[in-house]
């Protein structure tokens, strides 16, 4: 049993909401001030429904508490506090009250309401705080009394009207009264917060649908969707109400907007009895959208294959990463069945492009690094060779300087011996011409010059050889990169 049973008259709203333990379960979770709201699912089939169609597709299958082997679905409190529009296909009517309680505590709404509450005296503000406290603790009759008193003191406080509407709709079960206060909430929130006005209009439409006034429900759900174009559940419900009043064009137009906002509505619409009166037109729309998205998925697949070919110019890690992504994409495409599956696949080229670009940047950085290091090594080798040449030149210069000293000395010695020869005397011993210490100095000097020339640039030569080996290694790495 679900909301559609109420709409079609098989069950009253009072019986439906009273038989649901979810609302009480959500209340208890909030009172514990938990940061996560857990929604337990009955079995794996139910979980599959949620994955494909969203939590809003569930009726009596929705529960709160300890999950069974199928597990559960968790929503962060912050996400729920963001409002119904942020949940899209995950919004379930049974969650309406808990979401509002969280929204009412949000800083955004508090900032908007601050201006409205500024003129109130201390007693009036305290009354409102007491009402909110009772509401949060589940003391609904006490909360209602305080909220009604607060309304008399500040009739423009649309949050008070919304809270009263929720109390009547979910807890004290008076749909007419709920409708009255949702209308007030819409009226006074409209100039200040379009999103809150849209939510109020949404619940006005729900209240009318419970009363089976589908024309009025359609009018107000249309208001909700126009006030907030991102409120895709309003578009989906607008399509449903259009179907109930026989408006095929309004049905398909609103349903298409909802599906393009959240792909899970496509699968839900296949089975939702709210569209039975317009099933032919709805199925034709669904088939057309399915054909469109499968063609887009085929194009995405070809795009991915093209990008996969670019792996040849990537680093090894990039090749591995891209190959893994390609394998996952291939499996995802082969297993695609629903509109949502194909729609999600169409988004993969963006992921691939991002990954490929990142890998290509890494490749280019590595190549630039190697080219820079090669250039640096070549420069170092050339510098070493120049240094080696300078060392040898310095050694040669030393030899030249020594020769400048030695040649005159040897020339004098030759002249001295020649004079003795012409005088008829024997040449004096070399030791008399040059003292032994002088001769030793000459021999040592010559040896040093010769050794210096031989060793000149030898250290530079070793370093040049090492650099040349490093250059060959770097060039090898660069060739490997391609």
Secondary structure, 3 states (H helix, E strand, C coil): CCHHHHHCCCCCHHHHHHCCCHHHHHHHHHHCCCCEEEEEECCHHHHHHHHHHCHHHCCCCEECCCCCCCCEEEEEHHHHHCCHHHHHHHCCHHHHHHHHHHHHCCHHHHHHHHHHHCCCCHHHHHHHHHHHHHHHCCCHHHHHHHHHHHHHHCCCCHHHHHHHHHHHHHHCCCHHHHHHHHHHHHHHHCCCCHHHHHHHHHHHHHHHHHCCCHHHHHHHHHHHHHHCCCCHHHHHHHHHHHHHCCCHHHHHHHHHHHHHHCCHHHHHHHHCHHHHHHHHHHHHHHHHHHHHHHHHHHHHHHHHHHHHHHHHHCCHHHHHHHHHHHHHHHHHHHHCCCHHHHHHHCCHHHHHHHHHHHHHHHHHHHHHHHHHHHHHHHHHHHHHHHHHHHHHHHHHHHHHHHHHHHHHHHHHHHHHHHHHHHCCCCCCCHHHHCCHHHHHHHHHHHHHHHHHHHHCCHHHHHHHHHHHHHHHHHHHHHHHHC
